[in-house]
Amino acid sequence: MDETNNLIFTLTAIFAIAMTLIYFPLRFFLTLTARSRRLKLLQKIRRLRDELGQPYEST
């Protein structure tokens, strides 16, 4: 019984360490890249809106 409890504790600790080393940095990176894409899209929309607001110049 004692060996089973030690095994469960060890597996839980390994899982927690794996999540800390893999999941959280990956989640952080994906969040940053999503924000970056969203910001670029908003800037593009603002630029297009500004262009549409200006009168058309014929060359």
C-alpha distance matrix in Angstrom:
0.0 3.8 5.4 5.2 6.5 8.8 10.0 10.8 12.5 14.3 15.5 16.7 18.5 20.1 21.3 22.8 24.6 25.9 27.3 28.9 30.5 31.6 31.9 33.5 36.2 37.0 37.3 39.5 41.7 42.1 43.1 45.7 47.2 47.4 49.2 51.5 52.4 53.0 55.2 57.2 57.8 59.0 61.3 62.7 63.3 65.1 67.2 68.3 69.0 71.2 73.0 73.7 75.0 77.6 80.9 81.3 83.3 85.4 86.3
3.8 0.0 3.8 5.4 5.2 6.3 8.7 10.0 10.7 12.3 14.4 15.5 16.5 18.4 20.1 21.2 22.6 24.3 25.9 27.1 28.6 30.1 30.6 32.0 34.6 35.7 36.1 38.1 40.3 41.0 41.9 44.3 46.0 46.4 48.1 50.2 51.4 52.1 54.1 56.2 56.9 58.1 60.2 61.8 62.6 64.1 66.2 67.4 68.2 70.2 72.1 73.0 74.2 76.7 80.0 80.5 82.5 84.6 85.4
5.4 3.8 0.0 3.8 5.5 5.0 6.1 8.7 9.8 10.4 12.2 14.2 15.2 16.3 18.2 19.9 20.9 22.3 24.3 25.6 26.8 28.1 28.9 30.6 33.0 33.8 34.6 36.7 38.6 39.4 40.6 42.9 44.3 45.0 46.8 48.8 49.8 50.8 52.8 54.6 55.5 56.8 58.9 60.3 61.2 62.9 64.8 66.0 67.0 69.0 70.7 71.7 73.1 75.5 78.7 79.1 80.9 83.0 83.6
5.2 5.4 3.8 0.0 3.8 5.4 5.0 6.2 8.6 9.8 10.5 12.2 14.1 15.3 16.5 18.3 19.9 21.0 22.6 24.3 25.7 26.7 27.1 28.9 31.5 32.1 32.6 34.9 36.9 37.4 38.5 41.1 42.4 42.8 44.7 46.8 47.7 48.5 50.7 52.6 53.2 54.6 56.8 58.1 58.9 60.7 62.7 63.7 64.7 66.8 68.5 69.3 70.7 73.2 76.4 76.8 78.7 80.7 81.5
6.5 5.2 5.5 3.8 0.0 3.8 5.4 5.1 6.1 8.5 9.9 10.6 12.2 14.2 15.3 16.5 18.3 19.9 21.1 22.5 24.3 25.6 25.8 27.2 30.0 30.9 31.2 33.2 35.5 36.1 36.9 39.4 41.1 41.4 43.1 45.3 46.4 47.1 49.1 51.2 51.9 53.0 55.2 56.8 57.4 59.1 61.2 62.3 63.1 65.2 67.0 67.8 69.1 71.6 74.9 75.5 77.4 79.6 80.5
8.8 6.3 5.0 5.4 3.8 0.0 3.8 5.5 5.1 6.0 8.6 9.9 10.4 12.1 14.2 15.3 16.4 18.2 19.9 21.0 22.4 24.0 24.7 26.1 28.5 29.6 30.3 32.1 34.2 35.2 36.2 38.4 40.1 40.7 42.3 44.4 45.6 46.5 48.3 50.3 51.3 52.5 54.5 56.1 57.0 58.5 60.5 61.8 62.7 64.6 66.4 67.4 68.7 71.1 74.5 74.9 76.7 78.9 79.6
10.0 8.7 6.1 5.0 5.4 3.8 0.0 3.8 5.4 5.1 6.1 8.5 9.8 10.5 12.2 14.2 15.3 16.3 18.3 19.9 21.0 22.1 22.9 24.7 27.1 27.8 28.6 30.8 32.6 33.3 34.6 36.9 38.3 38.9 40.8 42.7 43.8 44.8 46.8 48.6 49.4 50.9 52.9 54.3 55.2 57.0 58.8 60.0 61.1 63.1 64.7 65.7 67.1 69.5 72.7 73.0 74.8 76.9 77.5
10.8 10.0 8.7 6.2 5.1 5.5 3.8 0.0 3.8 5.5 5.2 6.1 8.6 9.9 10.5 12.3 14.3 15.3 16.5 18.4 20.0 20.9 21.1 22.8 25.5 26.2 26.5 28.8 30.9 31.3 32.4 34.9 36.4 36.7 38.6 40.7 41.7 42.5 44.6 46.5 47.2 48.5 50.7 52.1 52.8 54.6 56.6 57.7 58.6 60.7 62.4 63.2 64.6 67.1 70.4 70.8 72.7 74.8 75.6
12.5 10.7 9.8 8.6 6.1 5.1 5.4 3.8 0.0 3.8 5.5 5.1 6.1 8.6 9.9 10.5 12.3 14.2 15.4 16.5 18.4 19.8 20.2 21.4 24.0 25.2 25.5 27.4 29.7 30.5 31.3 33.6 35.4 35.9 37.5 39.6 40.9 41.6 43.5 45.6 46.5 47.5 49.6 51.3 52.1 53.6 55.6 57.0 57.8 59.7 61.6 62.5 63.8 66.2 69.5 70.1 71.9 74.2 74.9
14.3 12.3 10.4 9.8 8.5 6.0 5.1 5.5 3.8 0.0 3.8 5.4 5.1 6.1 8.6 9.9 10.6 12.2 14.2 15.3 16.4 18.0 19.0 20.5 22.7 23.8 24.7 26.5 28.4 29.5 30.6 32.7 34.3 35.2 36.8 38.7 40.0 41.0 42.8 44.7 45.7 47.1 48.9 50.5 51.6 53.1 54.9 56.3 57.4 59.2 60.9 62.0 63.4 65.7 69.0 69.4 71.1 73.2 73.8
15.5 14.4 12.2 10.5 9.9 8.6 6.1 5.2 5.5 3.8 0.0 3.8 5.4 5.1 6.1 8.6 9.9 10.4 12.3 14.2 15.3 16.1 16.8 18.8 21.1 21.7 22.5 24.8 26.6 27.2 28.6 30.9 32.2 32.8 34.8 36.7 37.7 38.7 40.8 42.5 43.4 44.8 46.9 48.2 49.2 51.0 52.8 53.9 55.1 57.0 58.6 59.6 61.1 63.4 66.7 67.0 68.7 70.8 71.4
16.7 15.5 14.2 12.2 10.6 9.9 8.5 6.1 5.1 5.4 3.8 0.0 3.8 5.5 5.1 6.2 8.7 9.8 10.6 12.3 14.3 15.3 15.3 16.8 19.6 20.4 20.7 22.8 25.0 25.6 26.5 29.0 30.6 31.0 32.7 34.8 36.0 36.7 38.7 40.7 41.5 42.7 44.8 46.3 47.2 48.8 50.8 52.0 52.9 54.9 56.7 57.6 58.9 61.4 64.7 65.1 67.0 69.2 70.0
18.5 16.5 15.2 14.1 12.2 10.4 9.8 8.6 6.1 5.1 5.4 3.8 0.0 3.8 5.4 5.1 6.2 8.6 9.9 10.6 12.3 14.1 14.7 15.8 18.2 19.6 20.2 21.8 24.0 25.1 26.0 28.0 29.9 30.7 32.1 34.1 35.6 36.5 38.1 40.1 41.3 42.4 44.3 46.0 47.0 48.4 50.3 51.8 52.8 54.5 56.3 57.5 58.7 61.0 64.4 64.9 66.6 68.8 69.5
20.1 18.4 16.3 15.3 14.2 12.1 10.5 9.9 8.6 6.1 5.1 5.5 3.8 0.0 3.8 5.4 5.1 6.1 8.6 9.8 10.5 11.9 13.2 14.9 16.8 17.8 19.0 20.8 22.5 23.6 25.1 27.0 28.4 29.5 31.2 32.9 34.2 35.4 37.2 38.8 40.0 41.5 43.2 44.7 46.0 47.5 49.2 50.6 51.8 53.6 55.2 56.4 57.8 60.0 63.3 63.6 65.2 67.3 67.8
21.3 20.1 18.2 16.5 15.3 14.2 12.2 10.5 9.9 8.6 6.1 5.1 5.4 3.8 0.0 3.8 5.5 5.1 6.2 8.6 9.9 10.4 10.7 12.7 15.2 15.7 16.4 18.7 20.5 21.1 22.5 24.8 26.1 26.8 28.7 30.6 31.6 32.7 34.7 36.4 37.4 38.8 40.8 42.1 43.2 44.9 46.7 47.9 49.0 51.0 52.6 53.6 55.1 57.4 60.7 61.0 62.7 64.8 65.5
22.8 21.2 19.9 18.3 16.5 15.3 14.2 12.3 10.5 9.9 8.6 6.2 5.1 5.4 3.8 0.0 3.8 5.4 5.2 6.2 8.7 10.0 9.9 10.9 13.6 14.9 15.2 16.9 19.2 20.2 21.0 23.1 25.0 25.7 27.1 29.1 30.6 31.4 33.1 35.1 36.2 37.4 39.3 40.9 42.0 43.4 45.3 46.7 47.7 49.5 51.3 52.4 53.6 56.0 59.3 59.8 61.6 63.8 64.6
24.6 22.6 20.9 19.9 18.3 16.4 15.3 14.3 12.3 10.6 9.9 8.7 6.2 5.1 5.5 3.8 0.0 3.8 5.4 5.0 6.1 8.5 9.8 10.5 12.3 14.0 15.2 16.4 18.3 19.8 21.0 22.6 24.4 25.6 27.0 28.6 30.3 31.5 32.9 34.7 36.1 37.4 39.0 40.7 42.0 43.4 45.0 46.6 47.8 49.3 51.1 52.5 53.7 55.8 59.2 59.6 61.2 63.4 63.9
25.9 24.3 22.3 21.0 19.9 18.2 16.3 15.3 14.2 12.2 10.4 9.8 8.6 6.1 5.1 5.4 3.8 0.0 3.8 5.4 5.2 5.8 7.5 9.5 11.0 11.8 13.4 15.2 16.5 17.7 19.4 21.2 22.4 23.7 25.5 27.0 28.2 29.7 31.4 32.9 34.2 35.8 37.4 38.8 40.2 41.8 43.3 44.7 46.1 47.8 49.3 50.6 52.1 54.2 57.5 57.7 59.2 61.3 61.7
27.3 25.9 24.3 22.6 21.1 19.9 18.3 16.5 15.4 14.2 12.3 10.6 9.9 8.6 6.2 5.2 5.4 3.8 0.0 3.8 5.5 5.3 4.8 6.6 9.1 9.8 10.5 12.5 14.4 15.2 16.5 18.6 20.1 20.9 22.7 24.5 25.7 26.9 28.7 30.4 31.5 32.9 34.7 36.2 37.4 39.0 40.7 42.1 43.2 45.0 46.7 47.8 49.2 51.5 54.8 55.1 56.8 59.0 59.6
28.9 27.1 25.6 24.3 22.5 21.0 19.9 18.4 16.5 15.3 14.2 12.3 10.6 9.8 8.6 6.2 5.0 5.4 3.8 0.0 3.8 5.8 6.1 5.7 7.7 9.8 10.6 11.5 13.6 15.3 16.1 17.7 19.7 20.9 22.1 23.8 25.6 26.7 28.0 29.9 31.4 32.5 34.1 35.9 37.2 38.4 40.1 41.8 42.9 44.4 46.2 47.6 48.8 50.9 54.3 54.8 56.4 58.7 59.3
30.5 28.6 26.8 25.7 24.3 22.4 21.0 20.0 18.4 16.4 15.3 14.3 12.3 10.5 9.9 8.7 6.1 5.2 5.5 3.8 0.0 3.8 6.4 6.7 6.9 8.9 10.9 11.6 12.8 14.9 16.4 17.5 19.0 20.8 22.2 23.3 25.1 26.7 27.9 29.4 31.1 32.6 33.8 35.4 37.1 38.4 39.8 41.5 42.9 44.3 45.9 47.5 48.8 50.7 54.1 54.4 55.7 57.9 58.2
31.6 30.1 28.1 26.7 25.6 24.0 22.1 20.9 19.8 18.0 16.1 15.3 14.1 11.9 10.4 10.0 8.5 5.8 5.3 5.8 3.8 0.0 3.8 5.9 6.0 6.2 8.7 10.3 11.0 12.3 14.4 15.9 16.8 18.4 20.3 21.4 22.7 24.4 26.1 27.3 28.8 30.5 31.9 33.2 34.8 36.5 37.8 39.2 40.8 42.4 43.7 45.2 46.8 48.7 52.0 52.1 53.5 55.6 56.0
31.9 30.6 28.9 27.1 25.8 24.7 22.9 21.1 20.2 19.0 16.8 15.3 14.7 13.2 10.7 9.9 9.8 7.5 4.8 6.1 6.4 3.8 0.0 3.8 5.8 5.2 6.0 8.5 10.0 10.5 12.1 14.3 15.4 16.3 18.2 19.9 21.0 22.3 24.2 25.8 26.8 28.4 30.2 31.5 32.8 34.5 36.1 37.4 38.7 40.5 42.0 43.2 44.7 46.9 50.1 50.4 52.1 54.2 54.9
33.5 32.0 30.6 28.9 27.2 26.1 24.7 22.8 21.4 20.5 18.8 16.8 15.8 14.9 12.7 10.9 10.5 9.5 6.6 5.7 6.7 5.9 3.8 0.0 3.8 5.4 5.0 6.0 8.6 9.9 10.5 12.3 14.3 15.3 16.5 18.3 20.0 21.0 22.5 24.4 25.8 26.9 28.6 30.3 31.6 32.9 34.6 36.2 37.3 38.9 40.7 42.0 43.2 45.4 48.8 49.3 50.9 53.2 53.9
36.2 34.6 33.0 31.5 30.0 28.5 27.1 25.5 24.0 22.7 21.1 19.6 18.2 16.8 15.2 13.6 12.3 11.0 9.1 7.7 6.9 6.0 5.8 3.8 0.0 3.8 5.5 5.0 6.1 8.6 9.8 10.6 12.3 14.2 15.4 16.5 18.4 20.0 21.1 22.6 24.4 25.8 27.0 28.7 30.3 31.6 33.0 34.8 36.1 37.4 39.1 40.7 42.0 43.9 47.2 47.6 49.0 51.3 51.7
37.0 35.7 33.8 32.1 30.9 29.6 27.8 26.2 25.2 23.8 21.7 20.4 19.6 17.8 15.7 14.9 14.0 11.8 9.8 9.8 8.9 6.2 5.2 5.4 3.8 0.0 3.8 5.4 5.1 6.1 8.5 10.0 10.7 12.2 14.3 15.3 16.5 18.3 19.9 21.2 22.6 24.3 25.8 27.1 28.6 30.3 31.6 33.1 34.6 36.2 37.6 39.0 40.6 42.5 45.8 45.9 47.4 49.5 50.0
37.3 36.1 34.6 32.6 31.2 30.3 28.6 26.5 25.5 24.7 22.5 20.7 20.2 19.0 16.4 15.2 15.2 13.4 10.5 10.6 10.9 8.7 6.0 5.0 5.5 3.8 0.0 3.8 5.5 5.2 6.1 8.7 10.0 10.5 12.3 14.2 15.4 16.4 18.3 20.1 21.1 22.5 24.3 25.8 27.0 28.5 30.3 31.6 32.8 34.6 36.2 37.4 38.8 41.0 44.3 44.7 46.4 48.7 49.5
39.5 38.1 36.7 34.9 33.2 32.1 30.8 28.8 27.4 26.5 24.8 22.8 21.8 20.8 18.7 16.9 16.4 15.2 12.5 11.5 11.6 10.3 8.5 6.0 5.0 5.4 3.8 0.0 3.8 5.5 5.2 6.3 8.8 10.0 10.7 12.4 14.4 15.5 16.5 18.6 20.1 21.2 22.6 24.5 25.9 27.0 28.7 30.5 31.6 33.0 34.8 36.3 37.4 39.5 42.9 43.5 45.0 47.4 48.1
41.7 40.3 38.6 36.9 35.5 34.2 32.6 30.9 29.7 28.4 26.6 25.0 24.0 22.5 20.5 19.2 18.3 16.5 14.4 13.6 12.8 11.0 10.0 8.6 6.1 5.1 5.5 3.8 0.0 3.8 5.4 5.2 6.3 8.6 10.0 10.6 12.4 14.3 15.3 16.6 18.5 20.0 21.1 22.7 24.5 25.8 27.0 28.8 30.3 31.6 33.1 34.7 36.2 38.0 41.3 41.6 43.0 45.2 45.7
42.1 41.0 39.4 37.4 36.1 35.2 33.3 31.3 30.5 29.5 27.2 25.6 25.1 23.6 21.1 20.2 19.8 17.7 15.2 15.3 14.9 12.3 10.5 9.9 8.6 6.1 5.2 5.5 3.8 0.0 3.8 5.4 5.2 6.1 8.6 9.8 10.5 12.2 14.1 15.4 16.5 18.3 19.9 21.1 22.5 24.3 25.7 27.0 28.5 30.2 31.6 32.9 34.5 36.6 39.8 40.0 41.6 43.7 44.4
43.1 41.9 40.6 38.5 36.9 36.2 34.6 32.4 31.3 30.6 28.6 26.5 26.0 25.1 22.5 21.0 21.0 19.4 16.5 16.1 16.4 14.4 12.1 10.5 9.8 8.5 6.1 5.2 5.4 3.8 0.0 3.8 5.5 5.2 6.2 8.6 10.0 10.6 12.2 14.3 15.4 16.5 18.3 20.0 21.1 22.5 24.3 25.8 26.8 28.5 30.3 31.5 32.8 35.0 38.4 38.9 40.7 43.1 44.0
45.7 44.3 42.9 41.1 39.4 38.4 36.9 34.9 33.6 32.7 30.9 29.0 28.0 27.0 24.8 23.1 22.6 21.2 18.6 17.7 17.5 15.9 14.3 12.3 10.6 10.0 8.7 6.3 5.2 5.4 3.8 0.0 3.8 5.5 5.2 6.2 8.7 9.9 10.5 12.3 14.3 15.3 16.4 18.4 20.0 21.0 22.5 24.4 25.6 26.9 28.6 30.2 31.4 33.3 36.7 37.3 38.8 41.2 41.9
47.2 46.0 44.3 42.4 41.1 40.1 38.3 36.4 35.4 34.3 32.2 30.6 29.9 28.4 26.1 25.0 24.4 22.4 20.1 19.7 19.0 16.8 15.4 14.3 12.3 10.7 10.0 8.8 6.3 5.2 5.5 3.8 0.0 3.8 5.4 4.9 6.2 8.5 9.7 10.5 12.3 14.2 15.3 16.5 18.4 19.9 21.0 22.6 24.2 25.7 27.0 28.6 30.2 31.9 35.2 35.4 36.8 39.0 39.6
47.4 46.4 45.0 42.8 41.4 40.7 38.9 36.7 35.9 35.2 32.8 31.0 30.7 29.5 26.8 25.7 25.6 23.7 20.9 20.9 20.8 18.4 16.3 15.3 14.2 12.2 10.5 10.0 8.6 6.1 5.2 5.5 3.8 0.0 3.8 5.4 5.1 6.1 8.6 9.9 10.6 12.3 14.2 15.4 16.5 18.4 20.0 21.1 22.5 24.3 25.8 27.0 28.5 30.7 33.9 34.2 36.0 38.3 39.2
49.2 48.1 46.8 44.7 43.1 42.3 40.8 38.6 37.5 36.8 34.8 32.7 32.1 31.2 28.7 27.1 27.0 25.5 22.7 22.1 22.2 20.3 18.2 16.5 15.4 14.3 12.3 10.7 10.0 8.6 6.2 5.2 5.4 3.8 0.0 3.8 5.5 5.0 6.0 8.6 9.8 10.4 12.2 14.1 15.2 16.4 18.2 19.9 20.8 22.4 24.2 25.6 26.7 28.9 32.3 32.9 34.7 37.3 38.3
51.5 50.2 48.8 46.8 45.3 44.4 42.7 40.7 39.6 38.7 36.7 34.8 34.1 32.9 30.6 29.1 28.6 27.0 24.5 23.8 23.3 21.4 19.9 18.3 16.5 15.3 14.2 12.4 10.6 9.8 8.6 6.2 4.9 5.4 3.8 0.0 3.8 5.4 5.1 6.2 8.6 9.9 10.6 12.3 14.3 15.3 16.5 18.4 19.9 21.0 22.6 24.4 25.7 27.4 30.8 31.2 32.7 35.1 35.8
52.4 51.4 49.8 47.7 46.4 45.6 43.8 41.7 40.9 40.0 37.7 36.0 35.6 34.2 31.6 30.6 30.3 28.2 25.7 25.6 25.1 22.7 21.0 20.0 18.4 16.5 15.4 14.4 12.4 10.5 10.0 8.7 6.2 5.1 5.5 3.8 0.0 3.8 5.4 5.2 6.2 8.7 9.9 10.6 12.4 14.3 15.3 16.5 18.3 20.0 21.1 22.5 24.3 26.2 29.3 29.4 31.1 33.3 34.1
53.0 52.1 50.8 48.5 47.1 46.5 44.8 42.5 41.6 41.0 38.7 36.7 36.5 35.4 32.7 31.4 31.5 29.7 26.9 26.7 26.7 24.4 22.3 21.0 20.0 18.3 16.4 15.5 14.3 12.2 10.6 9.9 8.5 6.1 5.0 5.4 3.8 0.0 3.8 5.5 5.1 6.2 8.6 9.9 10.6 12.3 14.2 15.4 16.4 18.3 20.0 21.0 22.5 24.7 28.0 28.5 30.5 32.9 34.2
55.2 54.1 52.8 50.7 49.1 48.3 46.8 44.6 43.5 42.8 40.8 38.7 38.1 37.2 34.7 33.1 32.9 31.4 28.7 28.0 27.9 26.1 24.2 22.5 21.1 19.9 18.3 16.5 15.3 14.1 12.2 10.5 9.7 8.6 6.0 5.1 5.4 3.8 0.0 3.8 5.4 5.1 6.2 8.6 9.9 10.5 12.2 14.2 15.2 16.4 18.4 19.9 21.0 22.9 26.4 27.1 28.9 31.5 32.7
57.2 56.2 54.6 52.6 51.2 50.3 48.6 46.5 45.6 44.7 42.5 40.7 40.1 38.8 36.4 35.1 34.7 32.9 30.4 29.9 29.4 27.3 25.8 24.4 22.6 21.2 20.1 18.6 16.6 15.4 14.3 12.3 10.5 9.9 8.6 6.2 5.2 5.5 3.8 0.0 3.8 5.5 5.1 6.2 8.6 9.9 10.5 12.3 14.1 15.3 16.5 18.3 19.9 21.4 24.7 25.0 26.5 28.9 29.8
57.8 56.9 55.5 53.2 51.9 51.3 49.4 47.2 46.5 45.7 43.4 41.5 41.3 40.0 37.4 36.2 36.1 34.2 31.5 31.4 31.1 28.8 26.8 25.8 24.4 22.6 21.1 20.1 18.5 16.5 15.4 14.3 12.3 10.6 9.8 8.6 6.2 5.1 5.4 3.8 0.0 3.8 5.4 5.1 6.2 8.6 9.8 10.6 12.2 14.2 15.3 16.4 18.3 20.3 23.4 23.6 25.6 27.9 29.1
59.0 58.1 56.8 54.6 53.0 52.5 50.9 48.5 47.5 47.1 44.8 42.7 42.4 41.5 38.8 37.4 37.4 35.8 32.9 32.5 32.6 30.5 28.4 26.9 25.8 24.3 22.5 21.2 20.0 18.3 16.5 15.3 14.2 12.3 10.4 9.9 8.7 6.2 5.1 5.5 3.8 0.0 3.8 5.4 5.0 6.2 8.6 9.9 10.4 12.2 14.2 15.2 16.3 18.7 22.0 22.9 25.0 27.7 29.2
61.3 60.2 58.9 56.8 55.2 54.5 52.9 50.7 49.6 48.9 46.9 44.8 44.3 43.2 40.8 39.3 39.0 37.4 34.7 34.1 33.8 31.9 30.2 28.6 27.0 25.8 24.3 22.6 21.1 19.9 18.3 16.4 15.3 14.2 12.2 10.6 9.9 8.6 6.2 5.1 5.4 3.8 0.0 3.8 5.4 5.1 6.1 8.6 9.8 10.5 12.3 14.2 15.2 16.9 20.3 21.1 22.8 25.6 26.8
62.7 61.8 60.3 58.1 56.8 56.1 54.3 52.1 51.3 50.5 48.2 46.3 46.0 44.7 42.1 40.9 40.7 38.8 36.2 35.9 35.4 33.2 31.5 30.3 28.7 27.1 25.8 24.5 22.7 21.1 20.0 18.4 16.5 15.4 14.1 12.3 10.6 9.9 8.6 6.2 5.1 5.4 3.8 0.0 3.8 5.4 5.1 6.2 8.5 9.8 10.5 12.3 14.2 15.7 18.8 19.0 20.7 23.1 24.4
63.3 62.6 61.2 58.9 57.4 57.0 55.2 52.8 52.1 51.6 49.2 47.2 47.0 46.0 43.2 42.0 42.0 40.2 37.4 37.2 37.1 34.8 32.8 31.6 30.3 28.6 27.0 25.9 24.5 22.5 21.1 20.0 18.4 16.5 15.2 14.3 12.4 10.6 9.9 8.6 6.2 5.0 5.4 3.8 0.0 3.8 5.4 5.1 6.0 8.6 9.8 10.5 12.2 14.5 17.6 18.1 20.5 23.1 24.8
65.1 64.1 62.9 60.7 59.1 58.5 57.0 54.6 53.6 53.1 51.0 48.8 48.4 47.5 44.9 43.4 43.4 41.8 39.0 38.4 38.4 36.5 34.5 32.9 31.6 30.3 28.5 27.0 25.8 24.3 22.5 21.0 19.9 18.4 16.4 15.3 14.3 12.3 10.5 9.9 8.6 6.2 5.1 5.4 3.8 0.0 3.8 5.5 5.0 6.1 8.6 9.8 10.4 12.6 16.1 17.3 19.5 22.5 24.3
67.2 66.2 64.8 62.7 61.2 60.5 58.8 56.6 55.6 54.9 52.8 50.8 50.3 49.2 46.7 45.3 45.0 43.3 40.7 40.1 39.8 37.8 36.1 34.6 33.0 31.6 30.3 28.7 27.0 25.7 24.3 22.5 21.0 20.0 18.2 16.5 15.3 14.2 12.2 10.5 9.8 8.6 6.1 5.1 5.4 3.8 0.0 3.8 5.4 5.1 6.2 8.7 9.9 11.0 14.3 15.0 16.7 19.6 21.1
68.3 67.4 66.0 63.7 62.3 61.8 60.0 57.7 57.0 56.3 53.9 52.0 51.8 50.6 47.9 46.7 46.6 44.7 42.1 41.8 41.5 39.2 37.4 36.2 34.8 33.1 31.6 30.5 28.8 27.0 25.8 24.4 22.6 21.1 19.9 18.4 16.5 15.4 14.2 12.3 10.6 9.9 8.6 6.2 5.1 5.5 3.8 0.0 3.8 5.4 5.0 6.1 8.6 10.1 12.9 13.1 15.4 18.0 19.8
69.0 68.2 67.0 64.7 63.1 62.7 61.1 58.6 57.8 57.4 55.1 52.9 52.8 51.8 49.0 47.7 47.8 46.1 43.2 42.9 42.9 40.8 38.7 37.3 36.1 34.6 32.8 31.6 30.3 28.5 26.8 25.6 24.2 22.5 20.8 19.9 18.3 16.4 15.2 14.1 12.2 10.4 9.8 8.5 6.0 5.0 5.4 3.8 0.0 3.8 5.4 5.1 6.2 8.9 11.9 13.2 15.9 18.9 21.2
71.2 70.2 69.0 66.8 65.2 64.6 63.1 60.7 59.7 59.2 57.0 54.9 54.5 53.6 51.0 49.5 49.3 47.8 45.0 44.4 44.3 42.4 40.5 38.9 37.4 36.2 34.6 33.0 31.6 30.2 28.5 26.9 25.7 24.3 22.4 21.0 20.0 18.3 16.4 15.3 14.2 12.2 10.5 9.8 8.6 6.1 5.1 5.4 3.8 0.0 3.8 5.4 5.1 6.5 10.2 11.9 14.0 17.4 19.5
73.0 72.1 70.7 68.5 67.0 66.4 64.7 62.4 61.6 60.9 58.6 56.7 56.3 55.2 52.6 51.3 51.1 49.3 46.7 46.2 45.9 43.7 42.0 40.7 39.1 37.6 36.2 34.8 33.1 31.6 30.3 28.6 27.0 25.8 24.2 22.6 21.1 20.0 18.4 16.5 15.3 14.2 12.3 10.5 9.8 8.6 6.2 5.0 5.4 3.8 0.0 3.8 5.4 5.4 8.3 8.9 10.9 14.0 16.0
73.7 73.0 71.7 69.3 67.8 67.4 65.7 63.2 62.5 62.0 59.6 57.6 57.5 56.4 53.6 52.4 52.5 50.6 47.8 47.6 47.5 45.2 43.2 42.0 40.7 39.0 37.4 36.3 34.7 32.9 31.5 30.2 28.6 27.0 25.6 24.4 22.5 21.0 19.9 18.3 16.4 15.2 14.2 12.3 10.5 9.8 8.7 6.1 5.1 5.4 3.8 0.0 3.8 5.5 7.5 8.3 11.4 14.2 16.9
75.0 74.2 73.1 70.7 69.1 68.7 67.1 64.6 63.8 63.4 61.1 58.9 58.7 57.8 55.1 53.6 53.7 52.1 49.2 48.8 48.8 46.8 44.7 43.2 42.0 40.6 38.8 37.4 36.2 34.5 32.8 31.4 30.2 28.5 26.7 25.7 24.3 22.5 21.0 19.9 18.3 16.3 15.2 14.2 12.2 10.4 9.9 8.6 6.2 5.1 5.4 3.8 0.0 3.8 6.6 9.1 12.0 15.3 18.2
77.6 76.7 75.5 73.2 71.6 71.1 69.5 67.1 66.2 65.7 63.4 61.4 61.0 60.0 57.4 56.0 55.8 54.2 51.5 50.9 50.7 48.7 46.9 45.4 43.9 42.5 41.0 39.5 38.0 36.6 35.0 33.3 31.9 30.7 28.9 27.4 26.2 24.7 22.9 21.4 20.3 18.7 16.9 15.7 14.5 12.6 11.0 10.1 8.9 6.5 5.4 5.5 3.8 0.0 3.8 6.5 8.8 12.4 15.0
80.9 80.0 78.7 76.4 74.9 74.5 72.7 70.4 69.5 69.0 66.7 64.7 64.4 63.3 60.7 59.3 59.2 57.5 54.8 54.3 54.1 52.0 50.1 48.8 47.2 45.8 44.3 42.9 41.3 39.8 38.4 36.7 35.2 33.9 32.3 30.8 29.3 28.0 26.4 24.7 23.4 22.0 20.3 18.8 17.6 16.1 14.3 12.9 11.9 10.2 8.3 7.5 6.6 3.8 0.0 3.8 6.3 9.6 12.8
81.3 80.5 79.1 76.8 75.5 74.9 73.0 70.8 70.1 69.4 67.0 65.1 64.9 63.6 61.0 59.8 59.6 57.7 55.1 54.8 54.4 52.1 50.4 49.3 47.6 45.9 44.7 43.5 41.6 40.0 38.9 37.3 35.4 34.2 32.9 31.2 29.4 28.5 27.1 25.0 23.6 22.9 21.1 19.0 18.1 17.3 15.0 13.1 13.2 11.9 8.9 8.3 9.1 6.5 3.8 0.0 3.8 6.4 9.7
83.3 82.5 80.9 78.7 77.4 76.7 74.8 72.7 71.9 71.1 68.7 67.0 66.6 65.2 62.7 61.6 61.2 59.2 56.8 56.4 55.7 53.5 52.1 50.9 49.0 47.4 46.4 45.0 43.0 41.6 40.7 38.8 36.8 36.0 34.7 32.7 31.1 30.5 28.9 26.5 25.6 25.0 22.8 20.7 20.5 19.5 16.7 15.4 15.9 14.0 10.9 11.4 12.0 8.8 6.3 3.8 0.0 3.8 6.5
85.4 84.6 83.0 80.7 79.6 78.9 76.9 74.8 74.2 73.2 70.8 69.2 68.8 67.3 64.8 63.8 63.4 61.3 59.0 58.7 57.9 55.6 54.2 53.2 51.3 49.5 48.7 47.4 45.2 43.7 43.1 41.2 39.0 38.3 37.3 35.1 33.3 32.9 31.5 28.9 27.9 27.7 25.6 23.1 23.1 22.5 19.6 18.0 18.9 17.4 14.0 14.2 15.3 12.4 9.6 6.4 3.8 0.0 3.8
86.3 85.4 83.6 81.5 80.5 79.6 77.5 75.6 74.9 73.8 71.4 70.0 69.5 67.8 65.5 64.6 63.9 61.7 59.6 59.3 58.2 56.0 54.9 53.9 51.7 50.0 49.5 48.1 45.7 44.4 44.0 41.9 39.6 39.2 38.3 35.8 34.1 34.2 32.7 29.8 29.1 29.2 26.8 24.4 24.8 24.3 21.1 19.8 21.2 19.5 16.0 16.9 18.2 15.0 12.8 9.7 6.5 3.8 0.0
